[in-house]
Amino acid sequence: MPKALVNGINIHYQTSGQGIDLVLIHGATGNMAFWYLSTLPALRKEFRVTVYDLRGHGYSDVPPSGYTSADMAGDLRGLLDCLGIEKANLLGHS
């Protein structure tokens, strides 16, 4: 279960496939498992897909002070930096 230390919290993520980077962002109250059954298998054939649990979701840390959408945007930037991803396409839902 890979985790990256980003903005003082551990963010759980997984990467699979090869090609152009694509990051999948799950909706509020969900987790990265949302993408596993149908979406991820289809996309990883053509992309290097990274899925992750937002802070306070799934296996990512829950910060004691809560979180905002700005916090989550900063986490995404930090995760991309940590993984060495300079440019990525984003796909999300909520």
C-alpha positions, 0 to 999 in steps of 0.5 A, a space after each residue: 500500500 504505497 503512501 506519499 508524505 504530502 503537506 504533513 499527511 500520508 496520501 495513499 495512491 497506486 499507479 498502473 499502466 504506461 503512457 501519458 499520465 492520467 490522475 483519477 480523483 474520486 468524489 467526496 465521501 468516496 475513495 479510490 476504489 470507485 475507479 477499480 471495477 470498470 474505469 481503471 482497467 480500461 484506461 490503464 491500457 493507454 495511460 499511466 493511471 494514478 489513483 489516490 485517496 483524498 485526505 480524510 478518505 480511504 487509507 489516507 491520513 485524516 488531519 485533525 483540523 479537517 480539510 478544505 478544497 484548497 487543501 485537497 488541491 495542494 495535496 494533488 500538487 504535492 503528490 504529483 511533485 512527489 511522484 515526479 509527474 510534471 504534466 497530467 490529465 485529470 479526471 474526477 467526479 463528485 
